[in-house]
Amino acid sequence: PPTVPPPPGPPARGSLSLHRAYLRSPLGLLRLGQLALGAAFWVTVAAHKYEGAAHFALFAAVLVWLLTLALFGLSLLGRWELVPWLGSRWLFTNLVHDLALGLGLYAAATGIMAHKAKQRSFCNLPVYSQPCLYSAYLSASICGGITACLYLFSGLYCLSRRCQDQRDII
């Protein structure tokens, strides 16, 4: 009897490799800065005693940092097409993430930490002997402000590419 060939298997995916062009692009470099300064923000807040609205600032920073890490990883590996519905709109997804989530939440978190630093500004005097969170809150607000600016720049980069009718992030 004749042998029947086996049914075709799933399409083979290429091996994982780094998308080096993305890593050297303005968006890739901005993502690295966002990840580094975002981590500095939430580690600074989490390493010190915090209360009240600082809980929201920490939540916002960690949420945006994790989403940025996911976007960076998928973009670096060139695997954004694996994300249902968003993969075909990857430039728009990055744009919304940067301007709505990144800029919006980091601006709010920076405002919260700056307000908390201002409330504690009395304790940065040399004669004050109690533990003081002023420098931690001030450091976090500076990191958050710079991070918010990086999200603004990456959002404007994605917006300019979208206005030029380009569909790719590079």
C-alpha positions in Angstrom: 0.0 0.0 0.0 1.2 3.5 -0.7 2.4 5.5 2.3 0.6 8.8 3.1 3.0 11.7 4.0 2.5 13.1 7.5 0.5 16.3 7.8 2.5 19.5 7.8 3.5 20.7 11.2 3.3 24.3 12.5 5.4 26.8 10.7 8.9 26.9 12.0 9.9 30.1 13.8 13.3 31.6 13.3 15.8 31.4 16.1 15.8 34.2 18.6 18.3 36.9 17.9 18.7 40.5 19.0 17.3 43.1 16.7 20.5 45.2 16.8 19.0 48.0 14.7 16.4 48.6 17.4 19.0 48.7 20.1 20.9 51.4 18.3 17.8 53.4 17.3 16.7 56.5 19.3 13.7 54.5 20.6 15.9 51.7 21.9 18.3 54.1 23.6 15.4 56.0 25.2 13.9 52.7 26.4 17.2 51.8 28.1 17.2 55.2 29.9 13.6 54.8 30.9 14.3 51.3 32.4 17.4 52.5 34.2 15.9 55.7 35.7 12.5 54.1 36.3 14.2 51.4 38.3 16.2 54.1 40.2 12.9 55.8 41.0 11.0 52.8 42.4 14.0 51.3 44.2 14.6 54.7 45.9 11.0 54.8 47.1 10.7 51.2 48.0 14.0 51.2 50.0 12.8 53.9 52.4 9.8 54.2 54.6 6.9 55.6 52.7 3.2 56.3 53.4 0.1 57.8 51.9 0.2 58.8 48.3 3.7 57.4 47.9 2.0 54.0 47.6 0.4 55.2 44.4 3.7 56.6 43.1 5.4 53.3 43.7 2.6 51.3 42.1 2.6 53.6 39.0 6.4 53.5 38.6 6.5 49.7 38.9 3.5 49.2 36.5 5.0 51.4 33.8 8.5 49.9 34.4 7.2 46.4 33.8 5.2 47.4 30.7 8.3 49.2 29.4 10.4 46.1 30.0 7.9 44.0 28.1 7.8 46.4 25.2 11.6 46.6 25.2 12.0 42.8 25.3 9.5 42.2 22.5 11.0 45.0 20.3 14.6 43.8 21.0 13.8 40.3 19.9 11.6 41.5 17.0 8.6 39.4 18.3 5.9 42.0 18.6 3.8 40.2 16.1 3.2 37.6 18.8 1.1 40.0 20.7 -2.6 39.7 19.6 -4.1 42.8 18.1 -1.4 45.1 19.3 1.4 43.5 17.3 0.0 44.8 14.0 -0.2 48.3 15.5 3.2 48.2 17.3 4.2 51.8 16.6 0.8 53.1 17.9 1.1 50.8 20.9 4.4 52.3 21.8 3.0 55.8 21.2 0.1 55.3 23.6 2.3 53.6 26.1 4.8 56.5 26.1 2.4 59.4 26.2 -0.6 58.1 28.1 1.0 55.6 30.6 4.6 56.6 30.8 4.4 60.4 30.7 1.1 60.6 32.6 1.9 58.2 35.4 5.5 59.3 35.9 4.4 63.0 36.0 1.8 62.2 38.7 4.4 60.1 40.6 7.0 62.9 40.3 4.5 65.4 41.6 3.6 63.2 44.6 7.3 62.7 45.5 8.1 66.4 45.0 5.2 67.3 47.3 6.4 64.9 49.9 10.0 66.2 49.6 8.6 69.8 50.1 6.7 68.6 53.2 10.0 67.2 54.7 12.2 70.1 53.7 12.5 71.2 57.3 14.6 68.2 58.2 17.5 68.8 55.8 19.1 71.2 58.3 22.4 70.1 59.8 21.1 70.4 63.4 18.1 68.1 62.8 19.0 64.8 64.4 16.0 62.6 63.5 15.8 60.2 60.5 14.8 62.3 57.4 13.3 61.1 54.2 13.8 64.4 52.4 16.8 63.3 50.3 15.1 60.0 49.3 11.9 61.8 48.2 13.9 64.5 46.4 16.1 61.9 44.6 13.0 60.0 43.6 11.3 63.1 42.3 14.4 64.0 40.2 14.6 60.5 38.7 10.9 60.6 38.0 11.0 63.9 36.3 13.9 62.9 34.0 12.1 59.6 33.3 8.9 61.5 32.4 10.9 63.6 30.0 12.3 60.4 28.4 8.8 59.1 27.9 7.8 62.4 26.3 10.8 62.2 23.9 10.0 58.6 23.0 6.4 59.5 22.5 7.3 62.4 20.2 9.6 60.1 18.3 6.8 57.5 17.7 4.4 60.3 16.8 6.8 61.8 14.3 7.2 58.3 12.7 3.5 57.9 12.6 3.0 61.3 11.0 5.5 60.3 8.3 3.2 57.3 7.5 5.8 54.8 8.7 4.6 51.7 10.4 7.8 50.4 12.0 9.4 51.6 15.3 12.8 52.0 13.7 
